[in-house]
Amino acid sequence: MSDESPISESPPEAEQPVAAAEVDPLEASKTEVSKLRDQLLRTAADFDNFRKRSRRELADTEKRAREDLIKDLLPVFDNLERATAHAETATDVKALADGIALVKRQFLDTLSKIGIERIKAQGEAFDPAFHEAVQQFETADHPPGTVIHEVQAGYVQGDKLVRPAIVVVAKAKAN
């Protein structure tokens, strides 16, 4: 007989497969929801900040545009004040009229500089997109539908109507 003792055939504990830690699907879902909620709140806050910043920048841009416009118009106003002061003591009406015409020209140049142009009305075909008729006048001197008198000037800025020209339009004489 041999003295040898039988060796245990069972593998040591270190070599036994470790059971994977069981992840509770409910806890995993709660963690994922919490992460997504946090991302959503951060995104909403970022968007709110963006919206506020955009509004502030737009307001600043509008303010700068108004300031630039005022800077362009002030020299015209200064010259108008000078013409008015001169009118009180002027004896030469022609010189006064010339001065006022220069101020008017400066004003129109300033409007042109900022993109505002006067609508040509007199002698043009009536266009309801640019003209507002306040009267029709029977005449044989002008074709029907032609603007024969401009009561008030109209203006456009680029393609946008600022103010329509108020006009009198020719119509055919009744026979």
Stockholm file with secondary structure:
# STOCKHOLM 1.0

chainA/1-175         MSDESPISESPPEAEQPVAAAEVDPLEASKTEVSKLRDQLLRTAADFDNFRKRSRRELADTEKRAREDLIKDLLPVFDNLERATAHAETATDVKALADGIALVKRQFLDTLSKIGIERIKAQGEAFDPAFHEAVQQFETADHPPGTVIHEVQAGYVQGDKLVRPAIVVVAKAKAN
#=GR chainA/1-175 SS CCCCCCCCCSCCGGGSCCCCCCCCHHHHHHHHHHHHHHHHHHHHHHHHHHHHHHHHHHHHHHHHHHHHHHHHHHHHHHHHHHHHHHHHHCCCHHHHHHHHHHHHHHHHHHHHHTTEEECCCTTSBCCTTTEEEEEEEECSSSCTTBEEEEEECCEEETTEEEECEEEEEEECCCC
#=GC SS_cons         CCCCCCCCCSCCGGGSCCCCCCCCHHHHHHHHHHHHHHHHHHHHHHHHHHHHHHHHHHHHHHHHHHHHHHHHHHHHHHHHHHHHHHHHHCCCHHHHHHHHHHHHHHHHHHHHHTTEEECCCTTSBCCTTTEEEEEEEECSSSCTTBEEEEEECCEEETTEEEECEEEEEEECCCC
//
